[in-house]
Amino acid sequence: YRNTAALVARHPLLGYGTGAFEQAYAREARSRGMPSTDNPHEQYLLLMVQAGLPGLILLLYLLYTQWRCARELPTLHEREAARGLVLTLGLIGLFNSPLMDHGGGIFYAFMSAYWFARHGKSGQI
């Protein structure tokens, strides 16, 4: 976390670019005599390194929007499942990088489409 936070502190506004985490982290780790990694296991820090503060704000806004739109889904089951998806991504993101992992990213995209596709058709999003 310290190495990744140091990267964020150097480029907080725009980050290093999408997909640049591995190279930026390798330089940081090498300067501290530590092994490199391609995954910081923290979605929010990863996003900050790659896309800076705007990227983090957009992800948080997406989660907020999904949470808010979930209340308008027709059944209690749909509302709770949709909000469960938002909570799952939000919490897992503190300890892993689910959007970076193929399975986690596909799961989130598929389930978002499943729960919110009908909502989008009504023009309310």
Order of alpha helices (4+ residues) and beta strands (2+ residues): alpha-alpha-alpha-alpha-alpha
